[in-house]
């Protein structure tokens, strides 16, 4: 153990006479470690930072259908970390950070036996999302013994650990060059990511979308077997993709037109999906609407957002009260912003990766592809095209 290393020489010289002391010290150290690991930390929201060029901040921006601060508090609570003040250990993140329940749980377990302050990063390959240059400054998990604030001095003196988490590789086909290419990503329920740029906000939603659907669609544990059985009957198969397509989570006052197609998606309170619309593998936030013949694939709509008639969004995001009547892929429409009918946000460039400006420095986007972003309350007129990576 760490606390014994400085005395190993003395124990070697006086082994017989000091044996009871050695046993007692080991017992005391074990008791201390057990006591540390049993303590229940509280959670503190990390400081908010502006999302560069967007006109909102990392607390107010939409994450998985709701304000990021609300989702972050819920993820921490589900990990056994209630909001609190006092002398308890405190878990938080560095400014602008977002993290999921699985990340909090793994960090609390890994840091439980360490006596002092702890700073944690997820182990590879999941570490990339917390330190992606296109997302802004790196994000770390923080555990403060005895509470207090995460001052620069405390962070500098804290013990740094890597937190092991499970992940699964999956292949992403890309068409940004002749003949296309394939990249491998590693998905995990444990996610730590920065929301300091629109690219970080977008990828926080994309990488969090799959785990959230997987956790939510089967329903509560008590009714899960029945829901899965009914879904298998409707699908006529136990194939995961066919079965999953029949699972839809609906909040209160949700309206789905009989001619709409909704598969493997979460519809929050007051959501509306109109006639002929298609929604797959997506989260439709509170009061959001997909109008007739709108197409929403693998995307997140924030509270009150509207995907207009024949609008198209795939692997993208509409923030709260945003309106999209055009086409976007890997793009972001900010709070109250509007993408008019026929407008297009590009997501690739020829001959190289899409690059993003962060505090005046250009960084390659993850995988080399990324859409454009509209800041809060901005408007892009009908049939206008915006180049990839622009804000």
C-alpha distance (Angstrom), angle and dihedral (degrees) to the residues before:
residue distance angle dihedral
X1 . . .
X2 3.80 . .
X3 3.82 96.4 .
X4 3.79 94.6 56.7
X5 3.80 102.5 50.0
X6 3.81 95.6 88.8
X7 3.81 93.0 55.1
X8 3.80 99.9 44.9
X9 3.80 92.6 104.0
X10 3.81 93.8 54.5
X11 3.79 91.9 47.7
X12 3.81 89.9 53.0
X13 3.82 92.0 54.6
X14 3.80 96.9 44.7
X15 3.79 102.0 28.2
X16 3.82 97.3 139.6
X17 3.80 98.0 46.1
X18 3.80 95.4 40.8
X19 3.80 98.7 43.7
X20 3.84 95.1 105.7
X21 3.82 89.9 47.8
X22 3.80 90.5 49.5
X23 3.79 92.1 51.1
X24 3.79 91.2 46.6
X25 3.82 92.7 49.3
X26 3.78 91.5 49.3
X27 3.80 90.1 50.1
X28 3.81 91.1 48.8
X29 3.81 91.8 49.0
X30 3.79 90.9 48.5
X31 3.79 91.2 49.3
X32 3.81 90.7 49.3
X33 3.81 91.9 51.0
X34 3.80 91.6 47.1
X35 3.82 89.4 49.3
X36 3.82 91.4 50.3
X37 3.79 93.2 49.5
X38 3.83 91.9 48.5
X39 3.81 95.1 53.5
X40 3.82 114.6 107.0
X41 3.81 111.9 -131.3
X42 3.78 124.0 -153.1
X43 3.79 127.1 -136.4
X44 3.78 130.2 -118.7
X45 3.80 123.8 -169.4
X46 3.80 111.6 -114.8
X47 3.82 116.1 -117.9
X48 3.79 113.3 -81.8
X49 3.80 119.2 -115.9
X50 3.81 129.2 -167.1
X51 3.80 116.7 -96.9
X52 3.80 97.9 -123.3
X53 3.81 112.6 -103.5
X54 3.80 95.1 -10.5
X55 3.82 104.5 94.8
X56 3.80 97.6 -125.9
X57 3.80 135.1 78.8
X58 3.79 138.6 -121.8
X59 3.82 92.4 -95.0
X60 3.82 97.5 49.4
X61 3.79 99.1 38.9
X62 3.81 116.3 103.2
X63 3.79 117.8 -98.4
X64 3.81 118.4 178.5
X65 3.79 92.5 -18.0
X66 3.82 101.3 -46.7
X67 3.83 139.3 64.0
X68 3.80 108.7 -63.0
X69 3.82 93.8 -126.2
X70 3.82 91.3 56.9
X71 3.80 92.5 47.7
X72 3.80 92.1 46.6
X73 3.82 92.0 52.1
X74 3.82 90.4 48.4
X75 3.83 92.7 49.1
X76 3.81 90.6 50.6
X77 3.81 92.3 46.4
X78 3.80 91.4 50.9
X79 3.81 87.4 52.4
X80 3.83 89.7 56.4
X81 3.82 95.7 -98.6
X82 3.82 110.6 124.4
X83 3.78 121.5 -169.7
X84 3.78 108.6 -96.8
X85 3.77 150.9 144.6
X86 3.78 131.0 -143.5
X87 3.79 136.8 65.3
X88 3.80 97.8 -37.9
X89 3.77 119.7 113.7
X90 3.76 109.4 -85.3
X91 3.80 127.0 -143.6
X92 3.79 120.2 -160.2
X93 3.80 142.5 137.9
X94 3.76 133.6 -112.8
X95 3.85 114.0 -94.4
X96 3.78 117.3 -58.4
X97 3.79 94.3 11.4
X98 3.80 129.0 143.8
X99 3.81 125.6 -166.9
X100 3.79 137.7 175.6
X101 3.79 130.8 -128.3
X102 3.81 93.2 -101.1
X103 3.81 91.3 53.6
X104 3.81 91.7 50.8
X105 3.80 92.1 47.6
X106 3.80 93.5 49.9
X107 3.81 92.2 46.9
X108 3.80 94.5 48.5
X109 3.79 90.4 50.9
X110 3.81 94.2 46.0
X111 3.82 93.6 47.4
X112 3.81 97.3 40.9
X113 3.80 97.3 97.0
X114 3.81 97.8 44.2
X115 3.78 114.1 101.7
X116 3.81 100.4 -151.1
X117 3.78 137.2 44.4
X118 3.80 114.8 -52.0
X119 3.79 133.6 -154.1
X120 3.80 115.3 -165.0
X121 3.78 138.3 -167.2
X122 3.78 125.5 -174.6
X123 3.79 114.1 -104.9
X124 3.79 120.7 -110.3
X125 2.96 136.1 -47.5
X126 3.83 90.6 28.0
X127 3.81 92.8 47.9
X128 3.81 93.0 80.6
X129 3.80 95.2 78.8
X130 3.82 93.3 57.6
X131 3.80 93.8 51.7
X132 3.82 103.8 33.0
X133 3.86 105.3 138.9
X134 3.81 92.2 -144.9
X135 3.81 88.6 61.9
X136 3.82 97.1 54.9
X137 3.81 130.6 -114.4
X138 3.84 117.5 5.3
X139 3.80 117.2 -93.1
X140 3.82 125.6 -137.5
X141 3.79 136.0 -174.8
X142 3.81 112.7 -120.3
X143 3.82 132.4 -158.4
X144 3.81 115.9 -170.0
X145 3.80 115.2 -163.0
X146 3.80 111.0 -134.9
X147 3.81 93.3 6.0
X148 3.78 123.7 -96.2
X149 3.78 128.7 126.9
X150 3.77 132.1 -48.0
X151 3.81 96.0 -115.3
X152 3.82 120.1 175.7
X153 3.82 90.0 -109.0
X154 3.81 92.9 53.7
X155 3.79 92.6 46.4
X156 3.79 91.8 49.0
X157 3.82 91.5 51.2
X158 3.81 95.9 43.4
X159 3.80 122.6 108.9
X160 3.80 110.7 -105.2
X161 3.81 118.0 -139.6
X162 3.80 138.0 175.6
X163 3.79 114.1 -129.4
X164 3.82 115.4 -144.3
X165 3.81 115.2 -138.2
X166 3.80 135.3 170.5
X167 3.80 119.4 -104.6
X168 3.77 139.4 172.6
X169 3.83 127.1 -145.9
X170 3.79 121.7 -130.5
X171 3.78 132.2 178.2
X172 3.82 123.4 -116.6
X173 3.84 117.5 -161.1
X174 3.82 113.1 -146.4
X175 3.80 129.9 -168.8
X176 3.81 100.9 -164.6
X177 3.81 93.7 116.4
X178 3.79 137.3 35.6
X179 3.79 109.3 -69.8
X180 3.81 91.2 9.6
X181 3.79 128.0 -116.2
X182 3.79 139.1 -124.7
X183 3.80 127.0 -127.7
X184 3.80 129.2 -169.0
X185 3.80 121.1 -130.9
X186 3.79 126.8 -175.5
X187 3.78 114.9 -136.2
X188 3.79 123.4 -160.7
X189 3.78 139.9 167.8
X190 3.82 84.2 -127.7
X191 3.80 109.9 79.6
X192 3.80 131.8 167.0
X193 3.79 114.0 177.4
X194 3.80 142.8 155.2
X195 3.80 123.4 -112.9
X196 3.82 95.6 -165.4
X197 3.82 95.3 111.1
X198 3.78 134.5 33.2
X199 3.82 88.0 -110.3
X200 3.81 90.0 58.4
X201 3.80 92.2 46.6
X202 3.80 91.2 49.3
X203 3.81 94.3 48.4
X204 3.82 91.5 44.3
X205 3.80 86.6 60.6
X206 3.80 95.5 42.2
X207 3.82 95.8 47.2
X208 3.80 92.0 42.2
X209 3.79 94.6 46.2
X210 3.82 99.0 76.6
X211 3.82 96.6 48.0
X212 3.82 91.0 45.0
X213 3.81 92.2 52.2
X214 3.81 90.9 45.3
X215 3.81 91.0 52.0
X216 3.80 97.4 42.0
X217 3.80 108.2 36.8
X218 3.84 98.6 64.8
X219 3.82 88.8 56.0
X220 3.82 129.6 -142.3
X221 3.79 117.7 -16.3
X222 3.80 92.8 -110.4
X223 3.81 95.0 58.3
X224 3.81 98.5 29.0
X225 3.83 98.2 99.8
X226 3.80 91.2 50.8
X227 3.83 93.5 46.9
X228 3.80 91.6 49.4
X229 3.81 91.8 47.6
X230 3.82 92.4 50.5
X231 3.81 90.5 46.8
X232 3.79 90.3 51.8
X233 3.82 90.4 51.3
X234 3.82 92.1 50.0
X235 3.81 91.3 46.2
X236 3.79 93.1 44.6
X237 3.79 86.9 -138.5
X238 3.81 143.8 67.5
X239 3.81 91.4 -139.1
X240 3.84 104.4 131.2
X241 3.81 95.2 -128.8
X242 3.80 94.6 48.6
X243 3.79 92.9 42.0
X244 3.81 92.8 46.9
X245 3.78 91.5 51.5
X246 3.80 88.9 63.9
X247 3.80 93.8 53.9
X248 3.81 115.4 93.5
X249 3.80 126.6 164.8
X250 3.81 114.2 -147.1
X251 3.78 128.1 -170.3
X252 3.80 124.6 -156.7
X253 3.83 122.9 -59.0
X254 3.82 92.5 14.6
X255 3.81 117.3 157.9
X256 3.81 123.2 -160.5
X257 3.80 118.5 176.5
X258 3.83 113.0 -127.5
X259 3.82 90.9 -120.1
X260 3.82 94.1 52.1
X261 3.81 121.6 99.7
X262 3.81 115.8 -136.2
X263 3.81 119.1 173.2
X264 3.81 133.5 171.7
X265 3.80 92.7 -13.8
X266 3.80 141.5 128.1
X267 3.82 117.4 -126.9
X268 3.81 110.5 -167.7
X269 3.81 126.9 -152.8
X270 3.79 113.6 -50.7
X271 3.81 95.8 5.8
X272 3.82 117.6 152.6
X273 3.82 129.3 -156.8
X274 3.80 111.2 -173.0
X275 3.80 133.6 -152.6
X276 3.78 117.2 -52.2
X277 3.81 94.2 1.7
X278 3.80 120.8 139.3
X279 3.82 122.5 -146.4
X280 3.79 120.0 176.6
X281 3.82 131.7 170.1
X282 3.80 91.9 -11.5
X283 3.79 143.8 122.1
X284 3.80 117.0 -127.7
X285 3.81 107.9 -163.1
X286 3.81 129.1 -139.2
X287 3.80 111.7 -57.1
X288 3.81 93.1 -2.8
X289 3.80 119.9 142.4
X290 3.79 137.6 -150.9
X291 3.79 106.5 -160.6
X292 3.82 126.1 -146.8
X293 3.81 113.5 -53.1
X294 3.81 92.5 2.2
X295 3.80 114.6 149.1
X296 3.82 120.4 -145.6
X297 3.82 118.5 174.9
X298 3.80 126.2 173.6
X299 3.80 91.7 -19.8
X300 3.81 143.5 123.0
X301 3.81 126.3 -127.6
X302 3.80 116.4 -164.5
X303 3.81 127.7 -142.0
X304 3.79 112.2 -52.6
X305 3.82 94.5 -0.5
X306 3.82 118.6 149.5
X307 3.79 127.2 -149.6
X308 3.78 99.9 -163.0
X309 3.78 131.1 -140.4
X310 3.81 109.3 -57.3
X311 3.82 90.9 -2.5
X312 3.81 115.0 147.9
X313 3.80 128.3 -150.6
X314 3.79 124.5 167.8
X315 3.81 125.2 174.6
X316 3.78 86.8 -9.5
X317 3.74 142.3 111.0
X318 3.80 139.4 -125.7
X319 3.80 112.4 -162.4
X320 3.80 123.7 -146.5
X321 3.84 114.6 -46.4
X322 3.81 91.5 -2.8
X323 3.81 119.0 148.7
X324 3.80 124.3 -149.1
X325 3.79 123.9 -176.1
X326 3.80 94.9 153.5
X327 3.79 136.9 60.2
X328 3.79 129.5 -76.0
X329 3.77 136.4 164.0
X330 3.82 121.5 -174.4
X331 3.80 85.0 -3.4
X332 3.79 136.1 129.8
X333 3.81 130.3 -141.0
X334 3.79 109.5 -163.2
X335 3.81 131.0 -139.5
X336 3.79 111.0 -52.2
X337 3.82 92.4 -8.5
X338 3.80 122.5 139.4
X339 3.81 131.9 -143.3
X340 3.80 104.6 -168.4
X341 3.80 127.9 -140.3
X342 3.79 112.9 -66.0
X343 3.83 95.0 9.5
X344 3.79 116.6 134.8
X345 3.82 134.0 -151.4
X346 3.80 108.0 -159.1
X347 3.81 120.7 -143.8
X348 3.84 105.0 -169.7
X349 3.80 140.3 47.9
X350 3.78 129.2 -155.4
X351 3.78 120.1 -108.2
X352 3.80 100.9 12.0
X353 3.80 148.7 18.1
X354 3.77 125.3 -60.3
X355 3.80 108.9 -105.7
X356 3.80 129.5 -151.2
X357 3.80 127.2 -151.7
X358 3.81 113.9 -128.9
X359 3.82 114.0 179.1
X360 3.78 90.3 -26.0
X361 3.82 96.5 -47.7
X362 3.80 122.4 107.8
X363 3.82 118.2 -131.9
X364 3.81 130.3 -177.7
X365 3.79 113.0 -107.2
X366 3.83 117.5 -119.8
X367 3.82 108.6 -80.5
X368 3.81 87.5 3.7
X369 3.82 93.1 -88.4
X370 3.79 130.1 98.4
X371 3.78 137.9 146.4
X372 3.79 129.3 -129.7
X373 3.80 130.3 -90.8
X374 3.78 135.0 -134.6
X375 3.79 116.1 -149.4
X376 3.79 123.0 -134.7
X377 3.83 114.6 -56.9
X378 3.81 93.8 -4.2
X379 3.81 120.3 140.4
X380 3.81 130.2 -146.2
X381 3.80 111.3 -165.6
X382 3.77 129.4 -130.4
X383 3.84 116.3 -64.1
X384 3.81 93.9 2.8
X385 3.82 116.3 141.3
X386 3.83 121.8 -147.6
X387 3.82 120.5 -160.0
X388 3.81 121.1 -116.7
X389 3.80 117.4 -86.9
X390 3.80 95.3 17.7
X391 3.82 124.0 132.5
